[in-house]
């Protein structure tokens, strides 16, 4: 589960039966989120340094990111089925990830979340959880 804060008057939170993946609408929306993230990265001047370290074309990495998000959000574990455990920090160690790159990554994700995820509570929960994950990738 990617978030766990509950209050008496809050809207429904994810459960094993109603995962963030399901709350988003499943595969189509998760794929849209992953693709929008990379669309922003390709076009936003604010993400130029982040874009510069990615191998082109972005087709393969778009697909891998969709597969990762699918499992991370509680849907089918597509990435693990194909590649094994994500081991995100280890996979990112070859790249110098500092706060500036993390912020550029979060700019792309924040923009994608704002455009793709309609439910504010869900959007904010995903943003908080993925922000912690992005901060964990800092290695220099």
C-alpha positions, 0 to 999 in steps of 0.5 A: 500500500502506498499510503496509510493515513486515515481519518474519520471524515476522509474519503475512501483510502486504498485497501487490498480490494481497492488499490491505487491502481484500481482507483486510477482506473487500471492499465489505461490510466497508469499507462497514460500517467507514465507516458505523460511523465515522459512527454513532460520530460521531453518538452519542459525546459525545467527538466532538460538535465534530467532528459539529457541523461536518458537513453533515446528513444524513450520507448523502452523506458516508457514501457518499463516505467509503466510496468513499474508503476503498475506493480507499485500502485497495486496492479499487476507486477509487470516489471517484476515478472519481466525483470525481477525486483526493481531494486530502484536505488541500485539501478540508479547508482550508475547515474549521479542523482542529486537534489536538482535531478530529483526536483526535475523528476518530481516536476515531471511527475507532479505535472503528470499527476495533476493532468492525469489523476482527477481524485485529489486525495489519490493524487496527493497520496501518490505524490507524497509516496513517490516523492519519498521514493524519488528522494531515496534515489539521491546518491550524491 
